[in-house]
Amino acid sequence: MAGRKNIPETVKLILWGKASGRCEYEGCNHPLWKDDLTKAEFNSAYIAHIIAASPDGPRGDTILSPQLEIDESNLMLMCDPHHRLIDKHDVGGHPVERLREMKRLHEERIELQTGVDRDRRSYLLIYSPPVGDHALTVDPKHCALGMVPDFYPASNAPLLLSQTNSMSNERSSRYWEQESEALESAWAVHVEPKKRANLLHHVSVFALAPQPLLVKLGFMLSDLTHCRVHQPIREPKGWKWREESEEKDDYIVERPSADQKGPPALVLGTTNRVEDDRVHEVLPDARIWRVTVEHPHSDFLQTESQLSEFRGIIRPLLDEIKDQYGGGTAIHVFPAAAAAICVELGRCIQPRAIPTLEVYDQSRAGERFLHALTVGRAGTSL
């Protein structure tokens, strides 16, 4: 019986390139050029055969085994545990068709991600400050998956703005002051240097925070022209916008009567309905503009076009309020909206036209709104 053939170096290099040096077993993606613990760099890859190199091996075939022994289409790059799994411990659970599908999906994903043009690079900007004793976790890996195939991370290190461990209760005035200052400090450290160096050609925003802080973040992002704001979606869980659908809730804009007097209030009610009496509990004579939907709920925002439609509504609505009151009047904002909508509201502020938004937050006890932050020209030290 002839000895086993050596796989040519050219075939190995092609396989390494197609697999991007990662294990091709479904869900693994483990980097095979370094040790997780020590970070030492060395080759820990195994080259596994889909159809065994010999007829009596795992998934062997009298005809195909010799034909495909050194054929790249029959080879997979794998880590040691998964190589042993498919060839020793669970051969029956890994038929040829299943392994071929693993290889196809892995290599198609690598080709898609690495084939993106340089102008599709985008910096991940992550903001998820702790709320009380709870940390709001935003996984950079999930964020990166939410970007592709339109963009891919410009750097392995995301712009992390969550640099505080506030001891204050999130409903206290001290909490808002601390978190606001922490956000500005993190921005100065992580964003401003790249902005001054003209590196931020595009930014992908992943933010999960109390709504007033999201509005403030949006205001800080407003002069970064090319931003894409993402929304955390529950089902399926992740940050990837869903495919566009014709079945969606349209925005509803409600306006106050012309004969009313009082300060302007803007209610965003896409996750919950905010009734007038809750606003008047804080501002008794407020004139209320409202952006809502017929059936407000927490998963209302699903597609990027819905966020674009919100921008198209909120900008002229802010101008409408400004025209009635003049450019120096603050607008009182009562949000019950998705994270991305709050960020986009902040991005729509034009300081010369609308100097400030007075943003309120819902208290835990009794759902009463309390003033949280002043956002705009007078509400930031930047």
DOLOKE-596940 format. One line per 3 residues: number of its first residue (from 0); their letters; for each residue x, y, z of N, C-alpha, C. Coordinates in steps of 0.1 Angstrom, whole numbers, plus 5000, padded with zeros to 4 digits. Each point is the difference from the previous one (the first is absolute). Last residue first. Layout:
REM residues N
NUM) a) X:Y:Z:X:Y:Z:X:Y:Z | ...
//
This chain:
REM residues 382
381) lst) 4826:5707:5261:5009:4997:4988:5000:5012:4991 | 4975:4993:5042:5012:5008:5001:5009:4998:4988 | 4944:4998:5007:5012:4992:4998:5012:5009:5001
378) gar) 4953:5014:5001:5000:4988:5009:5012:4992:4998 | 4985:5040:4976:5002:5004:5014:5002:4988:5009 | 4992:4994:4953:5011:5010:5001:5003:5003:5014
375) gvt) 4974:4956:4997:5002:5010:4990:5011:5010:5003 | 4968:4970:5034:5008:4996:4989:5000:5011:4989 | 4988:4989:5055:4999:5010:4990:5010:4996:4989
372) lah) 4976:4966:5037:5011:5006:4994:4996:5012:4991 | 4969:4976:5032:5013:4993:5001:5011:5009:4995 | 4946:5003:5022:5010:5006:4991:5013:4993:5002
369) lfr) 4954:4974:5007:5008:5009:5008:5011:5006:4990 | 4948:4971:5001:5012:5005:4993:5007:5010:5008 | 4970:4957:5016:5000:5014:4999:5013:5004:4992
366) ega) 4981:4955:5015:5002:5004:4986:5000:5015:4998 | 4997:4972:5042:4989:5008:4995:5001:5005:4986 | 5043:4984:5021:4988:5001:5009:4990:5009:4994
363) rsq) 5041:4994:4977:4995:4987:5003:4987:5000:5008 | 5014:5041:4967:5004:4994:5012:4994:4986:5002 | 5013:5027:4953:4989:4994:5008:5005:4994:5013
360) dyv) 5021:5043:4972:5001:4986:5001:4989:4995:5009 | 5015:5046:4966:4994:4994:5012:5002:4985:5000 | 5024:5047:4976:4995:4987:4998:4996:4994:5014
357) elt) 5007:5047:4971:5000:4997:5014:4993:4986:5000 | 5029:5027:4961:4989:4991:5003:5001:4998:5015 | 5021:5042:4968:5000:4990:5010:4987:4991:4999
354) pia) 5013:5035:4967:5012:5000:5009:5000:4988:5010 | 4982:5010:4950:4994:4995:5012:5011:4998:5010 | 5012:5020:4960:4986:5002:4999:4993:4996:5013
351) rpq) 5047:4997:4995:4997:5014:4997:4985:5002:4999 | 5018:4956:5008:5001:5009:5012:4997:5014:4996 | 4980:4954:4982:5008:5010:4994:5002:5012:5010
348) icr) 4984:4945:5002:5000:5013:5006:5010:5009:4992 | 4991:4952:4992:4992:5010:4992:5001:5014:5006 | 5019:4960:5020:5008:5004:4988:4993:5011:4992
345) gle) 4979:4982:5039:5011:5008:5003:5008:5004:4988 | 4965:4970:4993:4994:5013:5005:5012:5009:5003 | 5010:4956:4990:4998:5008:4988:4994:5014:5004
342) vci) 5007:4968:5035:5013:5005:4994:4997:5009:4988 | 4963:4979:5018:5005:5010:5010:5013:5006:4995 | 4982:4964:4976:4992:5012:4998:5005:5011:5009
339) aaa) 5018:4957:5005:5005:5007:4988:4993:5013:4997 | 4986:4972:5037:5013:5006:5002:5004:5008:4987 | 4948:4996:5008:5011:4990:4998:5013:5008:5001
336) aap) 4959:5021:5027:5003:4996:4986:5012:4991:5000 | 4973:5035:5029:4997:4986:5002:5002:4993:4987 | 5011:5053:5022:5002:4989:4991:4995:4987:5006
333) fvh) 4996:5056:5002:4996:4989:5008:5000:4987:4992 | 5020:5055:5000:4998:4987:4993:4997:4989:5010 | 5001:5058:4991:4999:4990:5010:4996:4986:4994
330) iat) 5025:5047:4980:4990:4990:4998:5001:4989:5011 | 5017:5055:4996:5003:4986:5002:4988:4992:4998 | 5012:5049:4978:4992:4993:5009:5004:4985:5001
327) ggg) 5018:5037:4971:5005:4999:5013:4992:4992:5010 | 4990:5010:4952:5011:4991:5002:5005:4999:5014 | 4948:5009:4987:5012:5007:4998:5012:4991:5004
324) yqd) 4951:4990:4998:5005:5005:5012:5013:5009:4999 | 4976:4978:4963:4989:5005:5008:5005:5007:5013 | 5030:4978:4969:4993:5011:4993:4989:5007:5009
321) kie) 5022:4960:5015:5009:5012:5001:4994:5012:4993 | 4978:4959:4997:4999:5005:5014:5009:5013:5001 | 5001:4978:4959:4987:5005:5002:4998:5006:5014
318) dll) 5040:4977:4989:4999:5013:4994:4987:5007:5002 | 5004:4956:5015:5008:5009:5008:5001:5014:4994 | 4979:4967:4975:4992:5003:5011:5007:5009:5010
315) pri) 5022:4984:4961:4990:5011:4997:4992:5003:5012 | 5030:4964:5006:5007:5013:4997:4991:5011:4996 | 4984:4955:5010:5004:5008:5012:5006:5013:4996
312) igr) 4985:4967:4967:4989:5006:5007:5005:5010:5011 | 5031:4974:4974:4992:5008:4991:4989:5008:5006 | 5025:4968:5025:5008:5011:4997:4992:5010:4991
309) fes) 4980:4959:5007:4999:5008:5012:5009:5013:4998 | 5001:4967:4967:4987:5008:5000:4999:5009:5012 | 5037:4971:4998:5001:5011:4990:4987:5008:4999
306) lqs) 5000:4962:5026:5008:5010:5007:5002:5012:4990 | 4978:4963:4983:4992:5006:5011:5007:5011:5007 | 5023:4973:4968:4991:5010:4994:4991:5007:5010
303) etq) 5028:4964:5013:5008:5013:4999:4991:5010:4993 | 4977:4960:5029:5008:5002:4987:5006:5014:5000 | 4975:4984:5038:5005:4988:4995:5009:5002:4988
300) lfd) 4969:5023:5044:5011:5004:4990:5007:4987:4996 | 4965:4995:5032:4995:5007:4988:5010:5003:4989 | 4999:4976:5046:5006:4995:4988:4995:5007:4987
297) shp) 4982:5010:5044:5015:5001:5002:5008:4995:4987 | 4951:5024:4997:5005:4988:5007:5015:5000:4999 | 4950:5029:4984:5014:5001:5005:5004:4987:5007
294) hev) 4963:5013:4963:5002:4990:5010:5014:5000:5005 | 4987:5033:4969:4987:4995:5005:5000:4991:5011 | 5039:5036:4998:4995:4990:4990:4986:4995:5005
291) tvr) 5031:5049:5007:4996:4987:5005:4997:4991:4989 | 5016:5053:5016:5003:4990:4990:4997:4986:5006 | 4984:5054:5014:5003:4986:5003:5003:4992:4987
288) wir) 4995:5052:5027:5002:4994:4988:5003:4985:5003 | 4977:5041:5032:5006:4987:4998:5000:4996:4985 | 5000:5042:5039:4994:4997:4987:5008:4988:4995
285) adp) 4994:5017:5054:5008:4996:4988:4991:4998:4988 | 4993:5013:5049:4994:5007:4988:5007:4997:4987 | 5012:4979:5044:4986:5001:5000:4994:5007:4987
282) lve) 5043:4970:5011:4999:5013:4994:4985:5003:4998 | 5010:4961:5023:5013:5006:5001:5000:5015:4995 | 4962:4973:4998:5004:4998:5014:5013:5007:5002
279) hvr) 4982:4997:4957:4995:5011:5007:5003:4999:5015 | 5012:4964:4971:5008:5011:4997:4996:5012:5009 | 4974:4962:5003:5013:4997:5006:5010:5012:4997
276) dde) 4956:5000:4982:5000:5004:5014:5014:4997:5007 | 4991:4989:4953:5002:5014:5003:5001:5003:5015 | 5014:4951:4982:4988:5008:5000:5004:5015:5004
273) vrn) 5027:4958:4977:5002:5010:5011:4988:5010:4999 | 5013:4946:4982:4992:5012:4998:5002:5009:5012 | 5038:4965:4981:4988:5001:5009:4993:5013:4997
270) ttg) 5034:4987:4972:5000:4987:5008:4989:5000:5010 | 5006:5037:4971:5000:4989:4991:5000:4987:5007 | 4997:5054:5008:4992:4989:5006:5000:4988:4991
267) lvl) 5021:5052:5013:5003:4989:4991:4994:4987:5006 | 4992:5056:5005:4999:4987:5006:5003:4990:4989 | 5008:5055:5013:5000:4990:4989:5000:4986:5007
264) app) 4987:5056:5012:5004:4986:5005:4999:4991:4988 | 5001:5058:5012:4999:4988:4991:5005:4987:5006 | 4977:5044:5028:5012:4995:4994:4998:4988:4991
261) gkq) 4959:5035:5006:5009:4992:5008:5012:4995:4993 | 4946:5012:4985:5012:5007:5004:5008:4991:5009 | 4959:4994:4959:5006:4997:5012:5012:5009:5003
258) das) 4972:4999:4959:4997:5010:5011:5006:4996:5013 | 5004:4973:4960:5007:5012:4998:4997:5010:5011 | 5001:4946:5008:4992:5010:4993:5007:5013:5000
255) pre) 5030:4956:4999:4990:5007:5009:4992:5010:4993 | 5019:4952:4978:5004:5014:5003:4990:5007:5010 | 5020:4948:4979:4989:5007:5007:5005:5014:5004
252) viy) 5014:4955:4966:5004:5013:5006:4988:5008:5005 | 5016:4946:4987:4989:5009:5001:5005:5013:5007 | 5022:4954:4970:5001:5011:5010:4987:5009:5000
249) ddk) 4998:4948:4983:5004:5013:4996:5001:5010:5012 | 5006:4944:4996:4993:5011:5006:5005:5013:4995 | 5003:4954:4971:5007:5007:5011:4990:5011:5005
246) ees) 5008:4962:4958:4992:5000:5012:5007:5007:5012 | 5021:4993:4958:4990:5009:4998:4990:5001:5012 | 5054:4989:5002:4987:4993:4998:4989:5011:4998
243) eer) 5059:4989:5002:4989:5009:4999:4987:4993:4997 | 5040:4977:5028:4997:5004:4986:4988:5008:5000 | 5029:5004:5044:4992:4990:4993:4998:5004:4985
240) wkw) 5043:5013:5033:4987:5005:4995:4993:4989:4993 | 5036:4990:5039:4999:5001:4985:4986:5004:4996 | 5020:4990:5045:5000:5014:4995:4998:5002:4985
237) gkp) 4983:4960:5039:5012:5005:4993:4998:5014:4996 | 4967:4954:5010:5008:5010:5008:5012:5004:4992 | 4954:4987:4975:5011:4993:5007:5010:5010:5006
234) eri) 4970:5014:5015:4997:4988:4993:5002:5001:4985 | 5011:5037:5031:4998:4988:5009:4999:4987:4993 | 5028:5047:4988:4988:4993:4996:4999:4987:5008
231) pqh) 5027:5052:5000:5000:4986:5005:4986:4994:4997 | 5022:5038:4969:4991:4998:5010:5000:4986:5005 | 5035:5040:4973:4993:4987:5001:4991:4999:5012
228) vrc) 5024:5040:4965:4995:4996:5014:4993:4987:4999 | 5038:5028:4970:4989:4990:4999:4997:4996:5014 | 5028:5044:4975:4997:4991:5011:4988:4991:4996
225) htl) 5031:5042:4980:4997:4987:4996:4999:4990:5012 | 5009:5047:5007:4990:5000:4989:4996:4985:4997 | 5015:5025:5044:5006:4990:4993:4990:4996:4989
222) dsl) 4988:5032:5032:5010:5006:4990:5008:4989:4993 | 4967:4989:5034:4993:5007:4989:5010:5006:4990 | 5005:4974:5043:5003:4994:4987:4996:5008:4988
219) mfg) 4991:5013:5045:5015:4999:4999:5004:4995:4986 | 4954:4999:5012:5004:5014:4998:5016:5001:4998 | 4981:4958:5011:4996:5004:4987:5005:5014:4997
216) lkv) 5005:4984:5044:5010:4994:4991:4997:5004:4985 | 4969:5014:5032:5013:5008:5001:5010:4994:4991 | 4960:4977:5004:4997:5013:4993:5013:5008:5000
213) llp) 5000:4961:5025:5000:4997:4985:4998:5012:4992 | 4996:5003:5047:5014:4999:4996:5002:4996:4985 | 4956:5002:5019:5006:5014:4999:5015:4999:4996
210) qpa) 4976:4958:5006:4997:5008:4988:5006:5014:5000 | 5024:4957:5022:4988:5008:5003:4998:5010:4990 | 5026:4960:4981:5002:5009:5011:4987:5006:5004
207) laf) 5029:4974:4960:4990:4995:5008:5001:5007:5014 | 5021:5000:4945:4998:5007:5013:4988:4994:5007 | 5035:5000:4954:4992:4990:5008:4999:5005:5014
204) vsv) 5016:5018:4947:4997:5003:5014:4991:4989:5006 | 5038:5011:4959:4989:4992:5002:4997:5001:5015 | 5028:5033:4963:4998:4995:5013:4988:4992:5001
201) hhl) 5038:5023:4962:4987:4995:5003:5000:4993:5014 | 5036:5027:4986:4992:5001:4987:4986:4994:5002 | 5040:5015:5032:4987:4995:5002:4991:5002:4987
198) lna) 5046:5015:5007:5000:4986:4998:4986:4994:5000 | 5024:5046:5007:4992:4997:4988:4999:4985:4997 | 5021:5024:5038:5009:4994:4990:4992:4997:4987
195) rkk) 4977:5017:5038:5009:5010:4996:5010:4995:4989 | 4970:4970:5018:4992:5010:4993:5010:5011:4995 | 5016:4966:5028:4998:4995:4987:4992:5010:4991
192) pev) 5008:5012:5046:5013:4998:4992:4998:4995:4986 | 4960:5004:5028:5006:5012:4996:5013:4999:4992 | 4978:4962:5022:4994:5004:4987:5007:5013:4995
189) hva) 5012:4977:5042:4999:4990:4990:4995:5005:4986 | 5007:5029:5041:5011:4991:4999:4999:4991:4988 | 4965:5031:5009:5013:5008:4999:5012:4990:4998
186) was) 4958:4981:5011:5000:5006:4986:5013:5007:4997 | 4992:4985:5044:5003:4989:4991:5001:5004:4985 | 4986:5032:5032:5014:4997:5002:5005:4989:4990
183) ela) 4954:5013:5001:5008:5010:4994:5015:4997:5001 | 4970:4971:5022:4998:4999:4986:5009:5010:4992 | 4998:5003:5047:5007:4988:4996:5000:4998:4985
180) ese) 4973:5034:5019:5015:5004:5001:5008:4988:4995 | 4955:4992:5004:5002:5010:4990:5014:5004:4999 | 4987:4972:5035:5000:4992:4987:5002:5010:4988
177) qew) 4996:5019:5044:5012:4991:4999:5001:4993:4987 | 4961:5026:5009:5012:5009:4999:5013:4991:4998 | 4959:4978:5008:5000:5006:4986:5013:5009:4999
174) yrs) 4993:4981:5042:5002:4990:4990:5002:5006:4986 | 4986:5027:5036:5015:4998:5000:5003:4989:4990 | 4955:5011:5009:5006:5010:4992:5015:4998:4999
171) sre) 4968:4957:5007:5005:5012:5007:5006:5010:4991 | 4984:4955:4989:4989:5010:5000:5004:5013:5008 | 5028:4960:4995:4998:5006:4987:4989:5010:4999
168) nsm) 5033:4991:5043:4988:4994:4994:4997:5007:4987 | 5051:4998:5017:4987:5007:5002:4989:4992:4994 | 5047:4990:4997:4994:4994:5012:4987:5007:5003
165) snt) 5030:4991:4952:4994:5009:5009:4993:4993:5012 | 5037:4991:4964:4993:4991:5009:4993:5008:5011 | 5023:5007:4946:4997:5004:5013:4993:4989:5008
162) qsl) 5013:5006:4951:5012:5000:5009:4997:5003:5014 | 4981:4991:4949:4994:4996:5013:5011:4998:5010 | 5005:5009:4952:4997:5012:5007:4994:4997:5014
159) llp) 5031:4977:4957:4992:4997:5012:4998:5012:5009 | 5014:4984:4948:5000:5012:5008:4991:4998:5012 | 5026:4958:4977:4989:5009:4998:5002:5013:5009
156) ans) 5036:4965:4977:4996:5006:5013:4989:5010:4998 | 5019:4976:4964:4997:4989:5009:4995:5006:5014 | 4993:5027:4953:5011:4997:5010:4995:4989:5009
153) apy) 4974:5015:4964:5012:5007:4995:5011:4997:5010 | 4954:4970:4988:5007:5008:5010:5013:5006:4995 | 4960:4992:4966:5007:4991:5008:5009:5008:5009
150) fdp) 4951:5003:4967:5013:5006:5005:5007:4989:5008 | 4962:4988:4975:5001:5014:4995:5013:5006:5004 | 4980:4954:5010:5011:5002:4990:5002:5014:4995
147) vmg) 4999:4995:5047:5002:4993:4987:4987:4996:4994 | 5001:5020:5044:5005:5010:4990:5001:4993:4986 | 4988:4977:5041:4989:5009:4996:5004:5009:4989
144) lac) 5032:4971:5020:4991:4992:4992:4988:5009:4995 | 5030:5019:5031:5007:4998:4987:4991:4992:4990 | 4985:5005:5044:4999:5013:4993:5006:4998:4986
141) hkp) 5004:4965:5030:4986:5001:4995:4998:5013:4992 | 5041:4994:5021:4999:4990:4990:4986:5000:4994 | 5010:5028:5038:5006:5005:4987:4999:4990:4988
138) dvt) 4966:5004:5043:5011:4991:4996:5006:5006:4986 | 4973:5021:5044:4999:5000:4986:5013:4993:4995 | 4970:5006:5049:5010:4994:4992:4998:5002:4985
135) lah) 4988:5024:5048:4993:4998:4988:5011:4995:4990 | 4995:4997:5056:5009:5004:4988:4992:4997:4988 | 4983:5011:5052:4999:4992:4989:5009:5005:4989
132) dgv) 4989:5020:5044:5008:4988:5002:5001:4991:4987 | 4987:5048:4990:4999:4995:5014:5010:4989:5002 | 5002:5008:4955:4988:5006:5005:4998:4995:5014
129) pps) 5044:5006:4963:4992:4992:5010:4988:5008:5005 | 5020:5009:4950:5003:5003:5014:4992:4991:5009 | 5013:5000:4948:4991:4993:5009:5004:5002:5014
126) yil) 5015:5011:4946:4997:5007:5012:4989:4992:5008 | 5037:4997:4954:4992:4993:5009:4998:5009:5013 | 5017:5000:4945:4999:5009:5012:4990:4993:5009
123) lys) 5032:4985:4955:4990:4997:5009:5000:5010:5012 | 5017:5009:4948:5004:4999:5014:4988:4996:5009 | 5009:4990:4946:4992:5008:5009:5005:4997:5014
120) rrd) 5009:4991:4942:5005:4999:5014:4992:5009:5009 | 4997:4995:4951:4989:4995:5009:5005:4997:5014 | 5028:5015:4963:4991:5011:5004:4988:4995:5008
117) rdv) 5032:4970:4982:5006:5008:5011:4991:5011:5004 | 4978:4955:4978:5009:5011:4996:5005:5008:5012 | 4985:4948:5003:4994:5013:5001:5010:5010:4996
114) gtq) 5006:4952:5005:4999:5005:4986:4994:5014:5000 | 5006:4971:5039:5013:5005:4995:4999:5007:4987 | 4961:4980:5019:5005:5010:5009:5013:5006:4995
111) lei) 4980:4965:4975:4991:5012:5001:5006:5011:5008 | 5022:4958:4998:5001:5007:4988:4992:5013:4999 | 4996:4971:5038:5013:5007:4999:5002:5008:4988
108) ree) 4961:4974:5003:5000:5011:5010:5013:5008:5000 | 4996:4960:4974:4992:5011:4994:5000:5012:5009 | 5021:4962:5016:5008:5006:4990:4992:5011:4993
105) hlr) 4978:4974:5033:5011:5007:5006:5008:5008:4989 | 4964:4972:4986:4995:5012:5007:5012:5008:5006 | 5010:4959:4978:4995:5010:4991:4996:5012:5007
102) kme) 5015:4963:5026:5011:5007:4992:4994:5011:4991 | 4969:4974:5023:5008:5008:5010:5010:5008:4992 | 4976:4968:4976:4992:5012:5002:5007:5009:5010
99) rlr) 5019:4959:4991:5001:5008:4988:4992:5013:5002 | 4997:4967:5034:5013:5007:5000:5002:5009:4988 | 4960:4974:5002:5001:5010:5011:5013:5007:5000
96) evp) 4994:4965:4970:4992:5011:4996:5001:5011:5011 | 5022:4958:5007:5006:5008:4990:4992:5013:4997 | 4992:4979:5048:5000:4994:4987:5006:5011:4990
93) hgg) 4997:4993:5053:5006:5010:4991:5002:4994:4986 | 4983:4977:5040:4993:5013:5001:5006:5010:4990 | 5020:4957:5006:4986:4998:4994:4992:5013:5000
90) vdh) 5044:4998:5020:5001:4999:4986:4986:5000:4993 | 5021:5011:5047:4986:5001:4995:5000:5000:4985 | 5040:4994:5027:4990:4999:5010:4986:5000:4995
87) kdi) 5040:5002:4970:5001:4990:5010:4987:4998:5009 | 5008:5033:4963:5007:4988:4995:5000:4988:5010 | 4979:5044:5008:4995:4995:4987:5006:4987:4996
84) lrh) 5015:5022:5040:4986:4998:5001:4995:4993:4987 | 5045:5016:5004:4998:4987:5006:4985:4996:5001 | 5011:5042:4982:5005:4990:4992:4998:4986:5006
81) hpd) 4988:5037:5025:4990:4997:4990:5005:4990:4989 | 5029:5014:5036:4988:4994:5005:4990:4996:4990 | 5041:5024:4987:5002:4986:5004:4987:4994:5005
78) cml) 4994:5038:4964:5007:5000:5013:5001:4985:5004 | 4996:5014:4947:4993:4997:5013:5009:5001:5012 | 4990:5005:4941:5009:5004:5011:4993:4999:5013
75) mln) 4992:4970:4954:4995:5011:5009:5010:5003:5010 | 4992:4974:4947:5008:5002:5012:4993:5012:5009 | 4989:4983:4954:4997:4989:5010:5007:5002:5013
72) sed) 5006:5029:4962:4985:5000:5002:4996:4989:5010 | 5046:5005:4985:4996:5010:5010:4985:5000:5003 | 5030:4957:4985:4991:5010:4993:4995:5010:5011
69) iel) 5027:4958:5004:5007:5013:5001:4992:5011:4993 | 4981:4956:5003:5009:5000:5011:5007:5013:5002 | 4965:4982:4967:4999:5013:5007:5010:5001:5012
66) qps) 4997:4960:4971:4999:5011:4991:5001:5014:5007 | 5001:4958:5024:5012:5003:4993:4999:5012:4990 | 4961:4988:5024:5011:5003:5009:5013:5002:4993
63) lit) 4958:4987:4977:5003:5015:5003:5011:5002:5009 | 4987:4955:4988:5003:5007:4988:5004:5014:5004 | 4988:4970:5034:5010:4993:4992:5004:5008:4988
60) dgr) 4985:5021:5047:4993:4995:4988:5010:4995:4991 | 4991:5021:5055:5008:4995:4989:4992:4994:4989 | 4991:5021:5046:4993:5004:4988:5008:4996:4987
57) pgd) 5029:4993:5040:4987:5006:5002:4995:5006:4987 | 5034:4961:4990:5000:5011:5010:4986:5006:5002 | 5016:4965:4968:4996:4995:5013:5000:5011:5011
54) psa) 5014:5009:4954:4986:4995:5000:4995:4995:5013 | 5036:5040:4997:5000:4986:4997:4986:4994:5001 | 5007:5046:5008:5011:4997:4990:5001:4986:4996
51) aii) 4952:5022:5016:5014:4995:5005:5010:4998:4989 | 4960:5035:4999:5001:4986:4996:5014:4996:5003 | 4998:5040:5016:4985:4997:5000:4998:4985:4996
48) hai) 5045:5019:5024:4994:4995:4988:4985:4999:5001 | 5037:5034:5027:4991:4988:5001:4995:4997:4986 | 5042:5028:5026:4993:4999:4987:4992:4986:5000
45) yas) 5018:5035:5041:5000:4986:4995:4992:5001:4986 | 5027:5040:5034:4990:4995:4991:5002:4985:4997 | 5025:5035:5027:4993:4989:5007:4989:4994:4991
42) nfe) 5047:5034:4998:4990:4993:4992:4994:4989:5008 | 5019:5046:5022:5005:4988:4994:4988:4994:4993 | 5011:5043:5037:4996:4998:4986:5007:4987:4995
39) akt) 4983:5019:5051:5012:4996:4992:4995:4996:4986 | 4973:5013:5040:5001:5009:4988:5012:4997:4991 | 4982:4977:5041:5013:5007:5001:5001:5011:4989
36) ldd) 4958:4975:5004:5005:5003:5014:5012:5009:5000 | 4980:4983:4959:4991:5009:5007:5006:5005:5013 | 5029:4987:4957:4995:4993:5011:4991:5010:5008
33) kwl) 5010:4999:4945:5005:5005:5013:4993:4992:5011 | 4992:4995:4952:5014:5005:4999:5005:5005:5014 | 4954:4984:4985:5010:4989:5001:5014:5004:4999
30) phn) 4947:5019:5015:5012:5003:4993:5011:4990:5003 | 4946:4990:4999:5011:5003:5009:5013:5003:4992 | 4951:4989:4989:5007:5012:4995:5012:5003:5008
27) cge) 4955:4971:5006:5013:5001:5007:5008:5012:4996 | 4956:4985:4982:4999:5006:5013:5013:5002:5007 | 4999:4963:4963:4990:5010:5002:4999:5005:5014
24) yec) 5046:4985:4977:4989:4993:5006:4989:5010:5004 | 5044:5010:4981:4989:5001:4992:4988:4992:5005 | 5045:5028:5021:4993:4987:4999:4987:5001:4993
21) rgs) 5040:5035:4988:4990:4997:5011:4994:4986:4998 | 5030:5028:4970:5007:4995:5011:4991:4997:5012 | 4983:5013:4956:5005:5011:5008:5007:4996:5013
18) akg) 4981:4974:4962:4995:4998:5014:5004:5012:5009 | 5015:4998:4955:4986:4999:4999:4993:4999:5014 | 5048:5000:4996:4994:5012:4996:4985:5000:5000
15) wli) 5023:4960:5010:5002:5010:5011:4994:5014:4996 | 5001:4966:4967:4990:4997:5010:5001:5010:5012 | 5032:5004:4965:4986:5004:4995:4990:4997:5011
12) lkv) 5043:4987:5009:4999:5014:5001:4987:5005:4995 | 5010:4954:4998:4999:5004:5014:4998:5015:5000 | 5010:4982:4958:4986:4996:5004:4997:5005:5015
9) tep) 5044:5005:4983:4991:5009:4993:4985:4998:5004 | 5034:4971:5016:5000:5012:5007:4991:5010:4993 | 4991:4947:4995:5009:5010:4995:4998:5013:5008
6) ink) 4991:4951:5020:4992:5011:4994:5010:5011:4996 | 5011:4946:5002:5002:5013:5007:4992:5011:4993 | 4988:4946:4999:5006:5011:4993:5002:5012:5010
3) rga) 5000:4946:5012:4991:5012:5000:5008:5011:4994 | 5012:4949:4985:5000:5009:5012:4992:5012:4998 | 4990:4952:4975:5008:5012:4999:4999:5008:5013
0) m) 4996:4946:4997:4991:5012:5000:5009:5012:5000
//
